[in-house]
Each structure stands twice: as C-alpha cells, then as structure tokens.
Amino acid sequence: LSLTISDIINKQNLSQLIQKSKKDDSENWEGKDWIIKNTPQQGINWIGEHPNIKAVIIKTKDGSYADDGWKNNEKTIYSYSFKAAKGIINFNDSANRVLINQPISNYPILLFTDSSNKWEFQGCFKIIDILEKAVILEKMISFPSLNDKNSDNDDVILYKNEHT
C-alpha cells in the first residue's frame, strides 16, 4: 500500500488490510513486526508492538469529538482526542500510549479523514503538544520511510512486499 496526500482508500479495503496483516497465510502478512493492532470501534491503529511501533494510523470523522478537527486553514495542525470510556481517559490504554510515546520514538502518525465511505489520506503527522483531553498534531514536511524501499519521500509505503 503506497499513499500520497489526498489519496482516497475505500473503508472496507483499509479494514481488510488491518485484519489481513494479522494472518500469517495472507498476502498482507509481513511478520509479527508489521501486524496492525487496533482498538475495537476506535479510530486508532498502530503498526508493531510496544515499544517498537513503526507508525500510528488515525481515522477520524468530523464531529466525532468536540475537540477534534483542523486548527488552521492550511490543514497542517490537527487536534485529536484521547480514547475515553464514559468520559474517563485511561492514559495507560494502548491507543493512548501510542500517541503519548510518539514524541519520544518519532514514528509517523498517518492521518485519514472521513470522506463518505472512504478515507482521505491527509499526510504524516507528529505530536507537538499533549493536552488534558487531546493531542495536537503537526503535518511533517517530508514523509519518513517505514521500510527500505521508500527513499524518495514522495509517498508512504505501509507494507514492503509487492502484493499491496
């Protein structure tokens, strides 16, 4: 899977990629280090196992949380709320931990926004501030390499095989 800013991906296709990354008999299997983990019914996924996270995938819809959304007209700053259960944030929850640890480990956050039954890729982001209920993301100028084949920084390649 290779992505450039504004690329559109079918929601079902992204969901299947996430599920198939966990199955060793799938064309999307790349090994344990490339399994895409997720929280059920949440918009956050991460590639890899703590503490060796390769990237975070955020899928967000306008209006899902009051604080979520673009913070500037250029669409380079985005606010994303922590996962909460009944209004209580557990900062030890895996989904929240991958956000909190991003500034330390510097893995990219791939941001997708809702576009009908598709996701629109907004680019790679990093966390520039951690607030009480949310993180503030800033778009990265160039895309980091998630594997050896991505050397030109024009796109993000999530999986390293030739099948995707």
CYANA upper distance limits for C-alpha pairs under 8 A (distance plus 0.5 A):
  1 LEU  CA    157 ILE  CA      6.18
  1 LEU  CA    158 LEU  CA      6.02
  1 LEU  CA    159 TYR  CA      6.33
  1 LEU  CA    164 THR  CA      5.30
  2 SER  CA    155 ASP  CA      6.91
  2 SER  CA    156 VAL  CA      6.00
  2 SER  CA    157 ILE  CA      4.85
  2 SER  CA    158 LEU  CA      6.91
  2 SER  CA    159 TYR  CA      8.37
  2 SER  CA    164 THR  CA      8.38
  3 LEU  CA      7 ASP  CA      6.72
  3 LEU  CA    121 PHE  CA      7.82
  3 LEU  CA    155 ASP  CA      5.84
  3 LEU  CA    156 VAL  CA      5.63
  3 LEU  CA    157 ILE  CA      6.96
  4 THR  CA    121 PHE  CA      7.68
  4 THR  CA    123 GLY  CA      7.69
  4 THR  CA    154 ASP  CA      7.48
  4 THR  CA    155 ASP  CA      5.33
  4 THR  CA    156 VAL  CA      7.14
  5 ILE  CA    121 PHE  CA      6.03
  5 ILE  CA    122 GLN  CA      5.78
  5 ILE  CA    123 GLY  CA      5.71
  5 ILE  CA    155 ASP  CA      8.32
  6 SER  CA    120 GLU  CA      6.14
  6 SER  CA    121 PHE  CA      5.64
  6 SER  CA    122 GLN  CA      6.31
  6 SER  CA    123 GLY  CA      8.33
  7 ASP  CA    120 GLU  CA      6.22
  7 ASP  CA    121 PHE  CA      5.87
  7 ASP  CA    122 GLN  CA      8.49
  8 ILE  CA    118 LYS  CA      6.85
  8 ILE  CA    119 TRP  CA      6.10
  8 ILE  CA    120 GLU  CA      5.03
  8 ILE  CA    121 PHE  CA      6.83
  9 ILE  CA     13 ASN  CA      7.44
  9 ILE  CA     14 LEU  CA      7.27
  9 ILE  CA    118 LYS  CA      6.05
  9 ILE  CA    119 TRP  CA      5.76
  9 ILE  CA    120 GLU  CA      7.00
  9 ILE  CA    121 PHE  CA      8.30
 10 ASN  CA     14 LEU  CA      6.93
 10 ASN  CA    117 ASN  CA      7.04
 10 ASN  CA    118 LYS  CA      4.92
 10 ASN  CA    119 TRP  CA      6.79
 11 LYS  CA     15 SER  CA      6.65
 11 LYS  CA    117 ASN  CA      6.38
 11 LYS  CA    118 LYS  CA      5.38
 11 LYS  CA    119 TRP  CA      6.53
 12 GLN  CA     16 GLN  CA      6.58
 13 ASN  CA     17 LEU  CA      6.66
 14 LEU  CA     18 ILE  CA      6.77
 15 SER  CA     19 GLN  CA      6.80
 16 GLN  CA     20 LYS  CA      6.35
 17 LEU  CA     21 SER  CA      6.50
 17 LEU  CA     28 ASN  CA      7.29
 18 ILE  CA     22 LYS  CA      7.79
 18 ILE  CA     35 ILE  CA      8.26
 18 ILE  CA     36 ILE  CA      5.99
 18 ILE  CA     37 LYS  CA      8.02
 19 GLN  CA     23 LYS  CA      7.91
 19 GLN  CA     36 ILE  CA      8.14
 20 LYS  CA     26 SER  CA      6.34
 20 LYS  CA     27 GLU  CA      8.16
 20 LYS  CA     28 ASN  CA      6.24
 20 LYS  CA     29 TRP  CA      7.24
 21 SER  CA     26 SER  CA      7.72
 21 SER  CA     28 ASN  CA      5.67
 21 SER  CA     29 TRP  CA      5.42
 21 SER  CA     30 GLU  CA      7.62
 21 SER  CA     34 TRP  CA      7.54
 21 SER  CA     35 ILE  CA      5.58
 21 SER  CA     36 ILE  CA      6.53
 22 LYS  CA     29 TRP  CA      7.16
 22 LYS  CA     32 LYS  CA      8.41
 22 LYS  CA     35 ILE  CA      5.78
 22 LYS  CA     36 ILE  CA      7.42
 23 LYS  CA     28 ASN  CA      8.38
 23 LYS  CA     29 TRP  CA      6.58
 24 ASP  CA     29 TRP  CA      5.77
 24 ASP  CA     30 GLU  CA      8.36
 24 ASP  CA     31 GLY  CA      7.72
 25 ASP  CA     29 TRP  CA      7.35
 27 GLU  CA    163 HIS  CA      6.91
 28 ASN  CA    159 TYR  CA      8.11
 28 ASN  CA    163 HIS  CA      7.72
 28 ASN  CA    164 THR  CA      7.58
 29 TRP  CA     34 TRP  CA      8.10
 29 TRP  CA     35 ILE  CA      8.09
 30 GLU  CA     34 TRP  CA      6.12
 30 GLU  CA     35 ILE  CA      7.96
 30 GLU  CA    159 TYR  CA      7.87
 30 GLU  CA    160 LYS  CA      8.13
 30 GLU  CA    161 ASN  CA      8.09
 31 GLY  CA     35 ILE  CA      7.41
 32 LYS  CA     48 GLY  CA      7.74
 33 ASP  CA     47 ILE  CA      7.90
 33 ASP  CA     48 GLY  CA      5.29
 33 ASP  CA     49 GLU  CA      7.21
 34 TRP  CA     47 ILE  CA      6.12
 34 TRP  CA     48 GLY  CA      5.75
 34 TRP  CA     54 LYS  CA      8.36
 34 TRP  CA    159 TYR  CA      8.33
 35 ILE  CA     47 ILE  CA      6.21
 35 ILE  CA     48 GLY  CA      6.16
 36 ILE  CA     45 ASN  CA      6.86
 36 ILE  CA     46 TRP  CA      5.98
 36 ILE  CA     47 ILE  CA      4.92
 36 ILE  CA     48 GLY  CA      6.97
 37 LYS  CA     45 ASN  CA      5.93
 37 LYS  CA     46 TRP  CA      5.77
 37 LYS  CA     47 ILE  CA      6.73
 37 LYS  CA     48 GLY  CA      7.81
 38 ASN  CA     42 GLN  CA      8.03
 38 ASN  CA     44 ILE  CA      6.69
 38 ASN  CA     45 ASN  CA      4.84
 38 ASN  CA     46 TRP  CA      7.01
 38 ASN  CA     95 ALA  CA      8.08
 39 THR  CA     43 GLY  CA      8.11
 39 THR  CA     44 ILE  CA      7.14
 39 THR  CA     45 ASN  CA      7.38
 39 THR  CA     95 ALA  CA      7.34
 42 GLN  CA     83 LYS  CA      8.26
 43 GLY  CA     57 ILE  CA      8.49
 43 GLY  CA     58 ILE  CA      6.06
 43 GLY  CA     59 LYS  CA      5.13
 43 GLY  CA     60 THR  CA      6.50
 44 ILE  CA     56 VAL  CA      7.67
 44 ILE  CA     57 ILE  CA      6.21
 44 ILE  CA     58 ILE  CA      5.12
 44 ILE  CA     59 LYS  CA      6.76
 44 ILE  CA     95 ALA  CA      6.92
 45 ASN  CA     56 VAL  CA      6.25
 45 ASN  CA     57 ILE  CA      5.43
 45 ASN  CA     58 ILE  CA      6.95
 45 ASN  CA     95 ALA  CA      7.80
 46 TRP  CA     53 ILE  CA      7.33
 46 TRP  CA     54 LYS  CA      8.01
 46 TRP  CA     55 ALA  CA      6.29
 46 TRP  CA     56 VAL  CA      4.74
 46 TRP  CA     57 ILE  CA      6.35
 46 TRP  CA     95 ALA  CA      8.48
 46 TRP  CA     98 VAL  CA      7.89
 47 ILE  CA     53 ILE  CA      6.28
 47 ILE  CA     54 LYS  CA      5.86
 47 ILE  CA     55 ALA  CA      5.83
 47 ILE  CA     56 VAL  CA      6.76
 47 ILE  CA     57 ILE  CA      8.45
 48 GLY  CA     52 ASN  CA      6.54
 48 GLY  CA     53 ILE  CA      5.12
 48 GLY  CA     54 LYS  CA      6.25
 48 GLY  CA     55 ALA  CA      8.14
 49 GLU  CA     53 ILE  CA      6.09
 53 ILE  CA     98 VAL  CA      8.27
 53 ILE  CA    107 TYR  CA      7.44
 54 LYS  CA    107 TYR  CA      6.28
 54 LYS  CA    108 PRO  CA      8.07
 54 LYS  CA    146 LEU  CA      7.20
 55 ALA  CA    107 TYR  CA      5.63
 55 ALA  CA    108 PRO  CA      5.57
 55 ALA  CA    109 ILE  CA      6.34
 55 ALA  CA    110 LEU  CA      7.80
 55 ALA  CA    146 LEU  CA      8.22
 56 VAL  CA     98 VAL  CA      7.76
 56 VAL  CA     99 LEU  CA      8.44
 56 VAL  CA    107 TYR  CA      7.90
 56 VAL  CA    108 PRO  CA      6.89
 56 VAL  CA    109 ILE  CA      5.14
 56 VAL  CA    110 LEU  CA      6.56
 57 ILE  CA    109 ILE  CA      6.30
 57 ILE  CA    110 LEU  CA      5.28
 57 ILE  CA    111 LEU  CA      6.67
 57 ILE  CA    112 PHE  CA      8.08
 58 ILE  CA    109 ILE  CA      7.51
 58 ILE  CA    110 LEU  CA      6.60
 58 ILE  CA    111 LEU  CA      5.47
 58 ILE  CA    112 PHE  CA      6.47
 59 LYS  CA    111 LEU  CA      6.79
 59 LYS  CA    112 PHE  CA      5.25
 59 LYS  CA    113 THR  CA      6.32
 59 LYS  CA    114 ASP  CA      7.73
 59 LYS  CA    119 TRP  CA      7.92
 60 THR  CA     64 SER  CA      7.92
 60 THR  CA    111 LEU  CA      8.34
 60 THR  CA    112 PHE  CA      6.84
 60 THR  CA    113 THR  CA      5.53
 60 THR  CA    114 ASP  CA      6.57
 61 LYS  CA    113 THR  CA      6.39
 61 LYS  CA    114 ASP  CA      5.45
 62 ASP  CA     68 ASP  CA      7.74
 62 ASP  CA     69 GLY  CA      7.15
 62 ASP  CA    113 THR  CA      8.34
 62 ASP  CA    114 ASP  CA      7.80
 63 GLY  CA     68 ASP  CA      7.62
 63 GLY  CA     69 GLY  CA      8.49
 64 SER  CA     68 ASP  CA      7.69
 65 TYR  CA     81 SER  CA      7.34
 67 ASP  CA     79 SER  CA      6.92
 67 ASP  CA     80 TYR  CA      7.43
 67 ASP  CA     81 SER  CA      6.98
 67 ASP  CA    134 ALA  CA      7.86
 68 ASP  CA     78 TYR  CA      7.77
 68 ASP  CA     79 SER  CA      5.44
 68 ASP  CA     80 TYR  CA      5.34
 68 ASP  CA     81 SER  CA      6.52
 69 GLY  CA     78 TYR  CA      6.03
 69 GLY  CA     79 SER  CA      5.88
 69 GLY  CA     80 TYR  CA      7.39
 70 TRP  CA     75 LYS  CA      6.38
 70 TRP  CA     76 THR  CA      8.12
 70 TRP  CA     77 ILE  CA      6.43
 70 TRP  CA     78 TYR  CA      4.98
 70 TRP  CA     79 SER  CA      6.95
 71 LYS  CA     75 LYS  CA      7.71
 71 LYS  CA     76 THR  CA      8.41
 71 LYS  CA     77 ILE  CA      5.87
 71 LYS  CA     78 TYR  CA      6.08
 71 LYS  CA     79 SER  CA      7.36
 72 ASN  CA     76 THR  CA      7.29
 72 ASN  CA     77 ILE  CA      6.60
 72 ASN  CA     78 TYR  CA      8.44
 76 THR  CA    137 LEU  CA      8.48
 76 THR  CA    138 GLU  CA      6.08
 76 THR  CA    139 LYS  CA      5.42
 77 ILE  CA    136 ILE  CA      7.39
 77 ILE  CA    137 LEU  CA      6.04
 77 ILE  CA    138 GLU  CA      5.15
 77 ILE  CA    139 LYS  CA      6.99
 78 TYR  CA    136 ILE  CA      6.28
 78 TYR  CA    137 LEU  CA      5.50
 78 TYR  CA    138 GLU  CA      7.03
 79 SER  CA    134 ALA  CA      6.99
 79 SER  CA    135 VAL  CA      6.33
 79 SER  CA    136 ILE  CA      5.10
 79 SER  CA    137 LEU  CA      6.64
 80 TYR  CA    134 ALA  CA      5.83
 80 TYR  CA    135 VAL  CA      5.92
 80 TYR  CA    136 ILE  CA      6.93
 80 TYR  CA    137 LEU  CA      7.94
 81 SER  CA    133 LYS  CA      6.28
 81 SER  CA    134 ALA  CA      4.44
 81 SER  CA    135 VAL  CA      6.84
 82 PHE  CA     89 ILE  CA      7.27
 82 PHE  CA     96 ASN  CA      6.40
 82 PHE  CA    133 LYS  CA      6.28
 82 PHE  CA    134 ALA  CA      5.64
 82 PHE  CA    135 VAL  CA      7.72
 83 LYS  CA     89 ILE  CA      6.79
 83 LYS  CA     90 ASN  CA      8.13
 83 LYS  CA     95 ALA  CA      7.40
 83 LYS  CA     96 ASN  CA      6.79
 84 ALA  CA     88 ILE  CA      5.60
 84 ALA  CA     89 ILE  CA      4.86
 84 ALA  CA     90 ASN  CA      7.18
 85 ALA  CA     89 ILE  CA      7.05
 85 ALA  CA     90 ASN  CA      8.47
 89 ILE  CA    133 LYS  CA      8.06
 90 ASN  CA     96 ASN  CA      7.95
 91 PHE  CA     96 ASN  CA      6.10
 91 PHE  CA     97 ARG  CA      6.76
 92 ASN  CA     96 ASN  CA      7.22
 92 ASN  CA     97 ARG  CA      6.36
 93 ASP  CA     97 ARG  CA      6.49
 94 SER  CA     98 VAL  CA      6.76
 95 ALA  CA     99 LEU  CA      7.41
 96 ASN  CA    100 ILE  CA      6.77
 97 ARG  CA    101 ASN  CA      6.45
 98 VAL  CA    102 GLN  CA      6.66
 99 LEU  CA    127 ILE  CA      8.15
 99 LEU  CA    135 VAL  CA      8.06
100 ILE  CA    130 ILE  CA      7.81
101 ASN  CA    105 SER  CA      6.84
102 GLN  CA    106 ASN  CA      5.74
102 GLN  CA    107 TYR  CA      6.46
102 GLN  CA    108 PRO  CA      8.19
102 GLN  CA    126 LYS  CA      7.67
102 GLN  CA    127 ILE  CA      7.17
103 PRO  CA    107 TYR  CA      8.43
103 PRO  CA    126 LYS  CA      7.63
103 PRO  CA    127 ILE  CA      6.58
103 PRO  CA    128 ILE  CA      8.09
106 ASN  CA    126 LYS  CA      7.84
107 TYR  CA    126 LYS  CA      8.28
108 PRO  CA    124 CYS  CA      6.26
108 PRO  CA    125 PHE  CA      6.39
108 PRO  CA    126 LYS  CA      6.56
108 PRO  CA    144 PRO  CA      7.46
109 ILE  CA    124 CYS  CA      5.86
109 ILE  CA    125 PHE  CA      5.41
109 ILE  CA    126 LYS  CA      6.55
110 LEU  CA    121 PHE  CA      7.93
110 LEU  CA    122 GLN  CA      7.98
110 LEU  CA    123 GLY  CA      6.39
110 LEU  CA    124 CYS  CA      5.20
110 LEU  CA    125 PHE  CA      6.85
111 LEU  CA    121 PHE  CA      6.52
111 LEU  CA    122 GLN  CA      5.92
111 LEU  CA    123 GLY  CA      6.39
111 LEU  CA    124 CYS  CA      6.91
111 LEU  CA    125 PHE  CA      7.54
112 PHE  CA    119 TRP  CA      6.09
112 PHE  CA    120 GLU  CA      5.69
112 PHE  CA    121 PHE  CA      4.99
112 PHE  CA    122 GLN  CA      6.17
112 PHE  CA    123 GLY  CA      8.28
113 THR  CA    119 TRP  CA      6.05
113 THR  CA    120 GLU  CA      5.74
113 THR  CA    121 PHE  CA      7.18
113 THR  CA    122 GLN  CA      7.53
114 ASP  CA    118 LYS  CA      6.83
114 ASP  CA    119 TRP  CA      5.49
114 ASP  CA    120 GLU  CA      6.89
115 SER  CA    119 TRP  CA      5.99
115 SER  CA    120 GLU  CA      6.69
123 GLY  CA    139 LYS  CA      7.19
123 GLY  CA    140 MET  CA      8.14
123 GLY  CA    143 PHE  CA      8.40
124 CYS  CA    139 LYS  CA      6.33
124 CYS  CA    140 MET  CA      6.15
124 CYS  CA    143 PHE  CA      6.74
125 PHE  CA    137 LEU  CA      6.29
125 PHE  CA    138 GLU  CA      5.68
125 PHE  CA    139 LYS  CA      4.74
125 PHE  CA    140 MET  CA      5.65
126 LYS  CA    137 LEU  CA      5.87
126 LYS  CA    138 GLU  CA      5.91
126 LYS  CA    139 LYS  CA      7.03
126 LYS  CA    140 MET  CA      7.08
127 ILE  CA    135 VAL  CA      7.05
127 ILE  CA    136 ILE  CA      6.18
127 ILE  CA    137 LEU  CA      4.99
127 ILE  CA    138 GLU  CA      6.75
128 ILE  CA    135 VAL  CA      8.19
128 ILE  CA    136 ILE  CA      6.25
128 ILE  CA    137 LEU  CA      6.36
128 ILE  CA    138 GLU  CA      6.89
129 ASP  CA    135 VAL  CA      6.28
129 ASP  CA    136 ILE  CA      5.57
129 ASP  CA    137 LEU  CA      7.87
130 ILE  CA    134 ALA  CA      6.87
130 ILE  CA    135 VAL  CA      5.04
130 ILE  CA    136 ILE  CA      6.89
131 LEU  CA    135 VAL  CA      6.19
131 LEU  CA    136 ILE  CA      8.13
142 SER  CA    153 ASN  CA      6.45
142 SER  CA    154 ASP  CA      8.15
143 PHE  CA    153 ASN  CA      5.58
143 PHE  CA    154 ASP  CA      7.41
143 PHE  CA    155 ASP  CA      7.05
143 PHE  CA    156 VAL  CA      6.87
144 PRO  CA    153 ASN  CA      7.14
144 PRO  CA    156 VAL  CA      7.86
145 SER  CA    149 LYS  CA      8.42
145 SER  CA    150 ASN  CA      5.86
145 SER  CA    151 SER  CA      7.23
145 SER  CA    153 ASN  CA      7.64
145 SER  CA    156 VAL  CA      7.43
145 SER  CA    157 ILE  CA      8.05
146 LEU  CA    150 ASN  CA      7.65
146 LEU  CA    156 VAL  CA      7.86
146 LEU  CA    157 ILE  CA      7.12
146 LEU  CA    158 LEU  CA      7.12
147 ASN  CA    157 ILE  CA      7.90
147 ASN  CA    158 LEU  CA      8.49
147 ASN  CA    159 TYR  CA      8.34
147 ASN  CA    160 LYS  CA      6.89
148 ASP  CA    160 LYS  CA      8.43
149 LYS  CA    157 ILE  CA      8.47
149 LYS  CA    160 LYS  CA      7.56
150 ASN  CA    155 ASP  CA      7.97
150 ASN  CA    156 VAL  CA      7.52
150 ASN  CA    157 ILE  CA      6.95
159 TYR  CA    164 THR  CA      7.41
